[in-house]
């Protein structure tokens, strides 16, 4: 009886382009006749490297596509893109991308992780792009340190590199803009973990615990990227540990604990170096940006969830062909004394609505909350024919997200990449569309 194994070799290779790498391996395991031919055929693995932009093995010291995918991309490829954290109130964003390493690997591509650090400049009435702090690298063993036994090993290194002055981080005499966190592998380091789905949520207890409300991060959120998955590392069932806060200079009897909440998806987390072990550089507020309640949440190890980043050109609001879906994506907004915050704008077609969800937030309206929404059926007259204005609702709250309420606002789509929200207190909030920044540290 004819079987799939009787198909021509080229036909089988074409079939593999429709399968995942795991499916290809499972298929090959059942046929010793085909296993060695296809497992060593680099074209089999080229198709899995190409979506990551890896099409030339010469950049990797002529490692095969099988090694590049199997050792690096298969395990860590899901990291690539944006991740947003559940750090209470403020939130945080990290981004992973592939860039050439000119420091240790002579231009060999590696995966780097950047923290987005937003400006707290107030009074300028305009949002600012973040500063990107590179804090980790994932790549093959550096050239000078590799041996025949370790040349194809993948390493994670920890450091801080930025376009701005990092002198305030230095405790060991190493000058900016490059500060090693791991002592070149000799000292205690942070660690990357994959956290399993959970219904546990963090709760603040103590004398004013009932005065704070923090939204949960759910898989049903429109900003969540359900298709990306998480790195192929063991998933840990226990939540990130709560690190004891020993340097509080005043007495305020509050506690942190995990309690039952709503179901949340798998996530990644960055654990600090183990207590009691030597580490040469401290990185204050790298993943826990400061805010009014920082002292109570300093011990938190946040979970990071995959963040969608739709890439599209905005439509001209003056055009009759303007599409509301062209608004969807990441935007940066000016929030006065709180500085620049990042939002995900959702187009809900079934409700004829656009909603602005906070990816990063503040002590009044935190991350995970809806900052404002508009009804596309409530178009209002505007003095300029080049804009579109709608009636909407904006969220205001007292510190701690208490007594939140929605107030009438006018939301004006002023340009392709500019939105202005006018509040009843006669002040405006400007939002600009986030576009991928090039030319930052690490780029070629």
C-alpha positions as CSV (number, residue, x, y, z in Angstrom):
1,X,0.0,0.0,0.0
2,X,1.4,3.4,-0.9
3,X,2.4,5.7,2.0
4,X,3.7,9.1,2.6
5,X,7.2,7.7,2.7
6,X,6.9,6.8,-1.0
7,X,6.6,10.5,-2.0
8,X,9.5,12.1,-3.8
9,X,12.0,13.8,-1.6
10,X,11.3,17.3,-2.9
11,X,7.6,16.8,-2.2
12,X,8.3,15.8,1.4
13,X,10.4,18.9,1.8
14,X,7.5,21.0,0.5
15,X,5.1,19.3,3.0
16,X,7.5,20.3,5.8
17,X,7.1,24.0,5.0
18,X,3.5,23.6,6.2
19,X,4.4,21.9,9.5
20,X,5.9,23.1,12.7
21,X,9.4,22.1,13.7
22,X,8.0,19.7,16.4
23,X,5.7,18.1,13.8
24,X,8.7,17.6,11.4
25,X,10.7,15.9,14.2
26,X,7.8,13.7,15.1
27,X,7.4,12.7,11.5
28,X,11.1,11.9,11.0
29,X,11.2,9.7,14.1
30,X,8.9,7.1,12.5
31,X,11.1,6.6,9.5
32,X,14.8,5.7,9.9
33,X,15.0,5.7,6.1
34,X,14.3,9.4,5.9
35,X,15.6,10.6,9.3
36,X,19.3,11.1,8.5
37,X,18.6,12.6,5.1
38,X,16.1,15.2,6.2
39,X,17.5,15.9,9.7
40,X,20.8,17.0,8.2
41,X,19.3,18.8,5.2
42,X,19.8,22.4,6.0
43,X,16.9,23.4,3.7
44,X,14.6,21.6,6.2
45,X,15.6,24.0,8.9
46,X,16.0,27.1,6.7
47,X,12.3,27.5,6.5
48,X,12.1,27.8,10.3
49,X,14.9,30.3,10.6
50,X,13.7,32.6,7.7
51,X,10.7,34.0,9.6
52,X,13.1,35.4,12.2
53,X,15.2,37.1,9.4
54,X,18.0,34.5,9.7
55,X,18.8,33.5,6.1
56,X,22.7,33.5,6.1
57,X,24.6,31.0,8.2
58,X,27.9,32.9,7.6
59,X,26.8,35.4,10.2
60,X,26.8,32.5,12.8
61,X,30.3,31.2,12.1
62,X,28.8,28.9,9.5
63,X,26.7,27.0,12.1
64,X,24.0,25.1,10.3
65,X,20.4,26.3,10.2
66,X,19.6,23.2,12.3
67,X,21.9,24.3,15.1
68,X,20.7,27.9,14.9
69,X,17.1,27.0,15.1
70,X,17.4,24.0,17.4
71,X,19.6,25.7,20.0
72,X,18.5,29.3,19.9
73,X,15.3,30.1,18.0
74,X,13.2,27.1,18.9
75,X,13.7,27.7,22.6
76,X,13.9,31.5,22.8
77,X,12.2,32.7,19.6
78,X,8.9,33.3,21.3
79,X,10.5,36.1,23.3
80,X,10.8,38.3,20.2
81,X,8.4,41.2,20.5
82,X,6.9,43.3,23.3
83,X,5.9,42.2,26.8
84,X,4.0,44.2,29.4
85,X,4.1,43.5,33.1
86,X,1.5,43.3,35.9
87,X,3.6,45.4,38.2
88,X,0.9,47.2,40.3
89,X,-0.2,50.6,39.0
90,X,2.8,51.5,36.9
91,X,3.3,48.4,34.8
92,X,6.4,48.1,32.5
93,X,7.4,47.1,29.0
94,X,10.3,45.0,27.8
95,X,11.1,44.3,24.2
96,X,13.2,41.4,22.6
97,X,14.8,41.8,19.2
98,X,17.6,40.3,17.1
99,X,20.6,42.5,16.6
100,X,24.3,42.0,15.7
101,X,26.7,41.8,18.7
102,X,29.7,43.9,17.8
103,X,31.1,43.7,21.3
104,X,31.9,40.0,21.9
105,X,30.8,38.1,18.7
106,X,32.0,40.1,15.7
107,X,28.6,41.0,14.5
108,X,27.0,37.6,15.1
109,X,23.2,38.1,15.7
110,X,21.9,37.7,19.2
111,X,18.6,38.2,21.0
112,X,18.7,41.3,23.3
113,X,16.1,42.4,25.8
114,X,15.4,46.1,26.3
115,X,13.4,47.8,29.1
116,X,11.3,50.8,28.0
117,X,11.9,53.7,30.4
118,X,9.4,56.5,30.1
119,X,10.0,60.2,30.8
120,X,8.5,61.8,33.9
121,X,8.9,65.3,32.4
122,X,5.8,67.2,33.3
123,X,4.3,70.4,31.9
124,X,5.4,69.9,28.3
125,X,2.0,68.7,27.1
126,X,3.5,66.2,24.8
127,X,4.4,62.5,25.0
128,X,8.0,61.3,24.6
129,X,9.4,58.1,23.2
130,X,11.0,55.9,25.8
131,X,14.7,55.4,26.5
132,X,15.7,51.8,25.8
133,X,17.9,50.1,28.4
134,X,19.4,46.8,27.1
135,X,19.5,44.5,30.1
136,X,20.2,41.0,28.8
137,X,21.5,39.0,25.8
138,X,20.9,35.5,24.6
139,X,23.4,34.1,22.1
140,X,25.9,31.5,21.2
141,X,29.1,31.3,23.3
142,X,31.3,34.4,22.4
143,X,34.2,33.6,20.0
144,X,37.1,34.1,22.5
145,X,35.5,32.0,25.2
146,X,34.3,29.1,23.1
147,X,35.8,25.6,23.0
148,X,35.0,22.7,20.7
149,X,32.6,21.5,23.4
150,X,30.9,24.8,24.1
151,X,30.9,26.5,20.7
152,X,27.2,25.7,20.1
153,X,26.0,26.4,23.6
154,X,23.6,29.2,24.1
155,X,24.3,31.6,27.0
156,X,22.3,34.3,28.8
157,X,24.3,37.3,30.0
158,X,23.0,40.2,32.1
159,X,24.2,43.8,31.9
160,X,22.8,47.3,31.2
161,X,23.6,49.2,28.1
162,X,21.9,52.5,27.1
163,X,22.3,55.6,25.0
164,X,22.1,57.7,28.2
165,X,24.5,58.1,31.1
166,X,24.4,55.1,33.4
167,X,26.9,56.5,35.9
168,X,24.4,56.3,38.7
169,X,24.3,52.5,38.4
170,X,28.0,52.0,38.7
171,X,29.3,50.5,42.0
172,X,32.5,48.9,40.7
173,X,34.3,51.5,38.6
174,X,33.1,50.2,35.2
175,X,32.2,53.3,33.1
176,X,29.0,53.7,31.2
177,X,27.4,53.0,28.8
178,X,28.1,49.3,29.4
179,X,27.7,47.9,32.9
180,X,28.0,44.1,33.5
181,X,25.6,42.7,36.0
182,X,27.0,39.2,36.1
183,X,30.7,39.7,36.6
184,X,31.4,38.0,33.3
185,X,29.6,34.9,34.7
186,X,31.5,34.9,38.0
187,X,28.9,36.5,40.2
188,X,25.3,35.9,41.1
189,X,22.9,36.8,38.3
190,X,19.2,37.4,37.7
191,X,17.3,34.5,35.9
192,X,14.7,34.1,33.3
193,X,11.6,32.0,34.2
194,X,8.4,30.9,32.5
195,X,5.4,31.0,34.7
196,X,2.4,28.7,34.1
197,X,-1.1,30.0,33.7
198,X,-2.6,30.8,37.1
199,X,-5.6,32.3,38.8
200,X,-3.6,33.7,41.7
201,X,-3.4,37.4,42.0
202,X,-1.4,39.7,44.2
203,X,-3.2,41.4,47.1
204,X,-1.9,44.2,49.4
205,X,-3.0,43.8,53.0
206,X,-2.6,46.1,55.9
207,X,-3.9,49.4,57.2
208,X,-4.9,50.9,53.8
209,X,-5.3,47.8,51.6
210,X,-8.9,48.6,51.0
211,X,-7.9,51.9,49.5
212,X,-6.2,50.5,46.5
213,X,-7.7,48.8,43.4
214,X,-5.5,47.1,40.8
215,X,-7.0,45.6,37.6
216,X,-5.9,42.0,36.7
217,X,-4.1,41.1,33.5
218,X,-6.4,38.7,31.6
219,X,-6.0,36.6,28.4
220,X,-9.2,38.2,27.1
221,X,-7.6,41.7,27.0
222,X,-7.5,43.1,23.5
223,X,-3.7,43.9,23.8
224,X,-2.8,40.3,24.7
225,X,-0.9,38.4,21.9
226,X,-2.4,34.9,22.3
227,X,-0.5,33.5,19.2
228,X,3.1,34.1,20.3
229,X,3.3,31.7,23.2
230,X,6.2,31.7,25.7
231,X,9.8,30.4,25.6
232,X,10.2,26.6,25.5
233,X,11.4,26.4,29.1
234,X,9.9,24.4,32.0
235,X,6.7,26.2,33.2
236,X,6.7,26.9,36.9
237,X,3.4,26.4,38.7
238,X,4.3,28.5,41.8
239,X,3.9,32.2,41.5
240,X,7.0,34.5,41.6
241,X,8.3,34.7,45.1
242,X,7.7,37.9,47.2
243,X,11.1,39.2,48.2
244,X,11.3,40.6,51.7
245,X,11.6,44.3,51.7
246,X,14.2,45.0,54.4
247,X,15.2,48.7,53.6
248,X,11.9,50.4,54.4
249,X,12.8,53.5,56.5
250,X,9.4,53.9,58.1
251,X,6.8,51.7,59.7
252,X,3.7,51.0,57.7
253,X,2.2,47.6,58.5
254,X,1.3,46.3,55.0
255,X,1.7,42.8,53.6
256,X,1.7,41.2,50.2
257,X,0.2,37.8,49.5
258,X,-1.3,35.8,46.6
259,X,-5.0,35.2,46.7
260,X,-7.5,33.6,44.3
261,X,-8.4,35.7,41.3
262,X,-9.2,35.4,37.6
263,X,-7.5,33.1,35.2
264,X,-4.3,34.6,33.6
265,X,-2.2,33.2,30.8
266,X,1.4,31.9,30.9
267,X,4.0,34.6,31.3
268,X,7.7,35.3,31.8
269,X,9.4,36.7,34.8
270,X,12.9,37.9,35.8
271,X,14.0,36.8,39.2
272,X,16.7,38.8,41.1
273,X,20.0,37.2,42.1
274,X,19.7,34.9,45.1
275,X,19.8,36.5,48.5
276,X,23.2,36.4,50.2
277,X,25.2,35.9,47.0
278,X,27.6,38.5,45.7
279,X,26.4,40.7,42.8
280,X,28.5,43.6,41.5
281,X,25.8,46.0,40.2
282,X,22.4,46.9,41.6
283,X,19.8,47.9,39.1
284,X,17.2,50.0,41.0
285,X,13.7,50.2,39.5
286,X,14.6,48.4,36.3
287,X,11.4,46.3,36.3
288,X,9.5,48.1,39.0
289,X,9.3,51.8,38.0
290,X,8.8,54.2,41.0
291,X,5.3,55.6,41.9
292,X,3.4,56.6,44.9
293,X,2.9,53.1,46.2
294,X,6.4,51.8,45.3
295,X,7.5,51.2,48.8
296,X,4.6,48.7,49.3
297,X,5.2,46.9,46.1
298,X,9.0,46.9,46.0
299,X,9.1,43.2,46.8
300,X,7.0,42.3,43.8
301,X,8.5,40.2,40.9
302,X,6.1,41.1,38.1
303,X,4.9,38.7,35.4
304,X,5.2,39.8,31.8
305,X,2.6,39.0,29.2
306,X,2.9,39.0,25.4
307,X,1.8,42.3,24.0
308,X,0.4,42.8,20.5
309,X,1.9,45.4,18.3
310,X,-0.1,45.9,15.1
311,X,2.0,47.5,12.4
312,X,-0.1,49.6,10.0
313,X,-0.2,53.1,8.5
314,X,-2.9,55.4,9.9
315,X,-5.5,56.7,7.6
316,X,-6.0,60.4,7.0
317,X,-9.0,61.4,9.2
318,X,-10.1,63.9,6.5
319,X,-10.5,61.1,3.9
320,X,-13.9,59.6,3.2
321,X,-12.0,56.2,3.2
322,X,-10.9,56.6,6.8
323,X,-11.1,53.3,8.6
324,X,-11.5,53.1,12.4
325,X,-9.4,49.9,12.4
326,X,-6.4,52.0,11.3
327,X,-6.3,53.5,14.8
328,X,-5.6,50.1,16.5
329,X,-2.1,49.7,18.0
330,X,0.3,51.3,20.5
331,X,0.1,55.0,21.3
332,X,2.0,57.2,23.7
333,X,0.1,59.8,25.8
334,X,1.0,62.7,28.0
335,X,-0.4,62.3,31.5
336,X,0.8,65.6,33.1
337,X,2.8,65.0,36.3
338,X,2.8,61.3,35.6
339,X,4.7,61.8,32.4
340,X,4.4,59.6,29.2
341,X,2.3,56.4,29.4
342,X,1.8,53.7,26.8
343,X,-1.7,52.6,25.7
344,X,-3.2,50.0,23.3
345,X,-6.1,51.4,21.2
346,X,-8.7,48.7,20.5
347,X,-11.3,48.9,17.7
348,X,-14.4,47.0,18.8
349,X,-16.3,46.7,15.5
350,X,-19.3,45.0,17.0
351,X,-19.8,48.0,19.4
352,X,-18.7,50.8,17.0
353,X,-16.3,51.8,19.7
354,X,-12.6,52.6,20.2
355,X,-11.0,52.0,23.6
356,X,-7.7,53.1,25.0
357,X,-6.2,50.5,27.4
358,X,-3.3,51.5,29.6
359,X,-0.3,49.3,29.2
360,X,1.6,51.5,31.6
361,X,-0.2,53.6,34.2
362,X,0.0,55.7,37.3
363,X,-1.2,55.7,40.9
364,X,-4.5,57.2,39.9
365,X,-5.5,55.2,36.8
366,X,-3.3,52.1,36.7
367,X,-2.1,49.8,34.0
368,X,-4.8,47.5,32.7
369,X,-7.5,50.1,33.1
370,X,-9.4,51.8,30.2
371,X,-8.3,55.4,30.1
372,X,-11.0,56.5,27.6
373,X,-13.4,55.3,25.0
374,X,-15.4,56.8,22.1
375,X,-18.6,56.0,20.3
376,X,-18.1,56.0,16.5
377,X,-21.8,56.7,16.2
378,X,-21.4,60.0,18.1
379,X,-19.6,62.1,15.5
380,X,-19.7,65.8,16.5
381,X,-19.1,68.9,14.4
382,X,-15.6,70.2,14.2
383,X,-14.3,73.6,13.1
384,X,-11.7,71.9,10.9
385,X,-12.7,69.6,8.1
386,X,-9.4,67.8,8.3
387,X,-10.2,66.2,11.7
388,X,-12.8,63.8,13.2
389,X,-14.3,64.5,16.6
390,X,-16.4,62.1,18.7
391,X,-18.1,62.2,22.1
392,X,-16.6,59.8,24.6
393,X,-15.9,59.0,28.2
394,X,-12.7,59.4,30.1
395,X,-11.7,57.7,33.4
396,X,-10.7,59.7,36.4
397,X,-9.9,58.4,39.9
398,X,-8.5,59.3,43.2
399,X,-5.1,57.9,44.1
400,X,-5.2,54.1,44.4
401,X,-7.8,53.9,41.6
402,X,-10.5,54.6,44.2
403,X,-13.8,56.2,43.4
404,X,-13.2,55.9,39.7
405,X,-15.7,57.6,37.5
406,X,-16.2,58.3,33.8
407,X,-16.5,61.9,32.6
408,X,-17.6,63.3,29.2
409,X,-14.7,64.0,26.9
410,X,-14.3,65.0,23.3
411,X,-11.9,62.8,21.3
412,X,-10.4,64.3,18.2
413,X,-8.5,62.3,15.6
414,X,-6.4,65.3,14.4
415,X,-3.9,63.6,12.1
416,X,-2.9,60.1,11.0
417,X,-0.8,59.7,14.1
418,X,-2.2,62.3,16.5
419,X,-5.2,62.1,18.8
420,X,-6.3,64.9,21.2
421,X,-8.6,64.2,24.2
422,X,-10.3,67.3,25.6
423,X,-11.5,66.9,29.2
424,X,-14.3,69.0,30.8
425,X,-11.7,70.7,33.1
426,X,-10.5,72.5,29.9
427,X,-7.2,70.6,29.4
428,X,-6.1,68.4,26.6
429,X,-4.1,65.2,26.5
430,X,-2.1,64.5,23.3
431,X,-1.4,61.0,22.0
432,X,1.0,60.0,19.3
433,X,1.2,56.6,17.5
434,X,4.2,54.6,18.5
435,X,6.5,53.7,15.6
436,X,9.4,51.3,15.9
437,X,12.5,53.3,16.8
438,X,15.6,52.6,14.7
439,X,19.1,53.7,15.4
440,X,19.0,52.8,19.1
441,X,21.8,51.0,20.9
442,X,22.5,47.6,19.4
443,X,21.2,48.3,15.9
444,X,23.5,47.8,13.0
